[in-house]
């Protein structure tokens, strides 16, 4: 499979991981639009958003909320910048 995200999950492409568990991996974007720009992807390959089950989508959103708080604290970013 020629999926860049699968290659990141498998460790074939290096990434700056900031979070990982059995379901998702989160890493800093290589071309960030803002300070702390982070991508969160499921470890299981999905063709597109419609293929992801609701339980996984909810999990990703919860991880995003948790990481947003951590990134904001670590980088001392004001609410206006996020």
BELGI-V519192 format. One record per backbone hydrogen bond with DSSP energy under -1.0 kcal/mol. CO is the residue of the C=O (numbers start at 1). NH is the residue of the N-H. Records with the same first field share a line. If there is no record, write none. Layout:
CO = NH + NH
This chain:
3 = 7
4 = 8
5 = 9
6 = 10
7 = 12 + 13
15 = 17
16 = 28
19 = 26
23 = 43
24 = 21
25 = 41
26 = 18 + 19
27 = 39
34 = 37
37 = 29
39 = 27
41 = 25
48 = 51
49 = 52
53 = 57
54 = 58
55 = 59
56 = 60
57 = 61
58 = 62
59 = 63
60 = 64
61 = 65
62 = 66
63 = 67
64 = 68
65 = 69
66 = 70
67 = 71
68 = 72
69 = 73
70 = 74
71 = 75
72 = 77
78 = 81
79 = 82
